[in-house]
Amino acid sequence: MDVGLHSRGPGSGRELLGSVRAALRSRSWSLAVSLLRDAWEAREPPNAAACSCTVSTLIKERRWQDSLFLWRDLTDTDHLPLDVAACSMLVSACSKAEQWEQSLEIFASGKRLDEMAYCAGISAMEKGSLWQAAIGMLEKMETESLQLSVFSYSATISAGRAFSCWQQALQLIQGMGSKQILPNTVAINAGIANCERAGKWIAALALFELMLTSDLSPSVVTLGSVVAACGRGQQLTAALAVWDACALMGVRPSHEAWSALVTACERSGAWQKALLLMEESGSKSGFILSSVVSSCTGAQEWERALYLLRQDGFRDPVLCSSLVSAWEAGSHWESALLALCRMEERRQMPNAIARTSAIGACEKAQQWERAIALLQAFDGDSIEADVVVFGAAMSACEKAWRWDMAIDLLAHMSIAKIEINTIVYNSAISACGAGRKVGLAFLLLEEMLQTYVFPDTVTYSAVITACEKTHEWQLALSVLQRMRSAGTEPNTVTCSAAVSACEKGLSWRHAVALLAQMHVASLEVNEFTFSAAISACEKCNCWEIAVQLFSEAEAAFQAEPSIWVHNAFASALEKGHQLEKLLSLLEGMWKAGPRPDLVTHNAALAACRRAWSWENSVAILNLAAAQGEADAIALEAVMVACGRTGQLHVLPELQASPWQHEQDE
């Protein structure tokens, strides 16, 4: 420190003390320090009274930096002429200034300090989140036979809050009792805060009960911490019980306590209670309103959330952005766009998260034009669109089958030098597949490999799906083989798409072989896979294989296979002229489910028509009509069957199925 002044000889110790005090009284800090330094230079060390007086006065005048510089100068000597009180005051000053490093420096000097200094040092460790250092100071107090107090324990417990040291906090509170130190409200509040940070609501409630049984009065800090702990554990009932108990004891909740209770409602899904509490609190601050709105969106009360946002006037950009994200999850693109418009009207520039979420909401609602428009809005703002934004827009194009826009977006990303990742490529390939542009899908796959973007299972599945839509079953199988050669294992979606490609390409052998490979690889064979394989057999007139596959499907599913599997099997039996088996299948569906639909009935009627079975035709028609599944094709099949056998006159007279008569009997 540049003192700037020099004095004459220091004189005697008493004279020096008088001169220092005079300088301090006249607020001549530099002169007081200069007097002390001149004494050192003259090899006449100043007494402890003069040094301590200077340090203490500087601290009282909030010039702790000057006192720290002086302390360092004095520490360089073999004898430190500072009394314990002055050193303790210096530690306290550093603690209040949140200078925990300087506090540690004073403790490291090895000078004797009193209880006040240790408590201040522990408090400084709390501000520096130095939990272990605080514990060490508490242990050193006991080693040096200093009196431990509730204040030293409270400061130590508070130091562990940043690390959620709830177990150690409980041990310290218990240790206070063994040393005949009664915990006070501050100590227990510190313990509750540790429990709250750790999400240990049971321990927080236990400390709250300890406070009540110890005849201690809970404070507003107690209320907020216990309610917050219960909220973290989604224990709304417990939080409300604590709230009511504190109200009976006259504790007036703070804004933080109200926020904690509303947040507890949000986490427990009690949006109606959250609304009532917001009205009761009389506050619609950002945090409380945000929690209420989040609880509404969590309960899918989208309109109510929008109403609250409108009442607030769309003032909070952070809340608007989070709400836009919630609307994305609920596919409420209109509300998301409205929030963006209101933010822009208030000249609150929506951030990248809000815009990306709005694009995602449009994507989920298949509003690809609006998604592209939002993407273009990035160009007019200072916000740069990144790969996440383009990915959301790309996904919108994929769902709208707009392969052309997907390709344009890829080109735009390349021009803007935005790294294209696997997810974006997957969306583009899926869009090409939906548009039946299998050639483009293959080109994008090759581009990925050339640019060292590694395809994943979704990539290969998308390419195989593109082959399936164009009936390119051989290409689908080659992609599947290429996928395995690259070390990427196919999943159920991949193999199902390949089976479907073989079905559309009339290659039943490959479809059945893929089904067998799925069994060997322990992949789940879903109902769509079975349906595609059975349909492949149907198209190739292999009804015997279809019977085997249907038996496998029945064994694979504990419940009956779905209507798609039954319909595929029914079509295979109809093509194979297996009327008896088809009638048995239909009867089983009526008795045990799934209920036959138009496809099932028409397959059965076509088989009856081919076999000239007019009685069964009429019975099936009546059953289909009763279910509302009869159409012109069904009626034509019955008329043909009856016409071939000369039984047209019976059509108006038939009322019900022979099977229905048997069930009635």
Phi, psi and omega in degrees: 000132179275104184284325173082346182234153176226149181245173175280190183310146186290333182074195181286170180299318181292319178296319179299316180299318179295319180294318180297315180296320178298317179296321180291321179296326179274008179060030176266075186299317183296323180294318179299315180293321180296323177299317180294319182291322178298325179295320178295318182294330178276005180059033174238080186308132178293154180285168183297327183297316181295314181295312182296321179299317180295312181299315182297318182293318179299321180293317180297328179273013178061035175248056186293332179296317180297319180293327179291319177299317179296318179300319179296320178298317181290329182291336180293346181269167179288334183236125180262105183278056176236136178280171184298321183297318181295316178299319180295320178297322180295318177298317180298320179296318177295322180296315180296329179275005180059036178257073186291333179295318179293326177298316178298324180298318180293318179294325182290345181289345178082005179285148182288134180232161181261183184299320181300319179295318180295318178297319177295320178296318178297320177298322177295322177296325177300314180294332178267006180055039180257079185297313183295323178295322178295317177298319179298321178294320179297318179293325180291327176301317180292323179295321182272013176059031173278150183287121175280142181227174178296333181290318179294321177294317181299316180296321179294316179298319180296327181297334181273000185297320182296337181257007180054044183277067186288324180293316178295325178297318178296321179295320179294319178295320177293322179294331177299319180296323180292339178257018178061031175254120182277125177296143174253183183298323181296317181295315181292323176300321178296319178295318179297320179299321176298316180295321180295316179297328180273356181073024182262082186290329179295316179295322178297318177295323179296319178292326176297318177295322177299320179298317182291318181289341178269011180058034175262145181268122177295146179256178177295331176294319177302311182303311182297319183290316182293317179297319179296321178296316178296323178297320178298327179269010180055041180249073184295321181300316179295320180298317180292325178295317177296319179302312181295321180296317179292326178296320178296332180268010174082017179279120179269118185295142176273176176298322179295322179293317176300317179299319180296320181290319178296321177296323177298321176296318180300314183290337178265002178075019182264073185292327180294318177296322179298319178297315180298318181293323178297319178294320181294324182288338182072014182235135174235046179294167185305316185290315181295313180298320179299319180294319179295315180297319179296322178293325178292316180291326177296329177268010180060032173269068189296316183297321180293321177298318179295322178299316179296322180293322177295319178300323179284349179076021179054038186282328187265107182296327179294316179296318179299318181295317179293326179289323176300321177297321178293320178294330175299314180298328180267005179060031179264078186289328180297314180295322179298316179292323178299316179298319178298317180297317181294322178297319180291324178297325179273008180060031173259101186296118178299141180278177183297325180297316180297314181294318179297319179295320178296320176297319178297322178295318177295323179298314181295330180269007179061037176257071189292327180297317180291326178297317179294321179297319178295323178296319179294334179294338178299327183295331180274352181253173177277357181274132179268132177287135180247188184295330179293317179297312179296325178298319178295317178295321179297319179296325176296318177296322179300312182291337178267005181062026182266077182295329181295318178292326178298316178295321178297320179296320177299318179295320179296320179296320179296318180295319181281001179058040175265126183296127181267121183261181184298321183298317180295315178300320180300318178296319180295318179294320178296321177297318177296321178296318179296328178272010179060034178255072185293329179296317178294323178299318178292323179297320179293324176297317178294322179297321177301313182295323181289330181262013177060034169261113191279125177293148176244190182300322180296322180300306182296323178298321180294320179293318179295322177297322176298320177295322181297321182291336178256012177062027180269072187291327179292319176297321179299317179293325179291323177294321179298318178293320178297322179298314180294323180294331179280358179086013178259120183278131177290152175249190183298319181297316181299308183293323179297320177296321178293319177298318179295324177296319178294322178298314181287336177269009176060038179244081186291327181298315180293325179297314179292322179296319178297323178297319178294321178296324178296319177298316181295322181277005180058033175274145178291126176261108183273179185292329179293323178295314177300318181299316180295317180295317179294322178296325176298319178293321180298316183290338180255013177058039178251068186291331179297317178295323179299322178298317179296317180295322179293323176296320177297319180296320178297322180286330184285330182248126180298320173276175178295144174303159185291173181296331180293319179294316179299318181293320177297319179293320178299318179295322178295319179293324179294317178294329181271009178058037182257072186295315183298316179295323181292318178295323177295319177299316181296319180295320178295324179293322179291326183278318187241351180090167355289154183297133180295149179244195184300320181295316180297311181298317181294324176296317179295319180293325177295322178293321178294320179297318181293327182267005180058034182265083187289327180297313179294325179300313182294319181297316180294321179298317179297319178295317180295320180295321179296331179269352182079025184248012180271136177227187184297325179295317179298314181297321179296320180297320180292318179297321179295316180297318180288325180294321181295331182256005178070032184246033181296332185290344184274347185303313182290341187270342185286134184244324185211171182279149173300325178297323181294323177297321180294321180293324179294322180291000000 
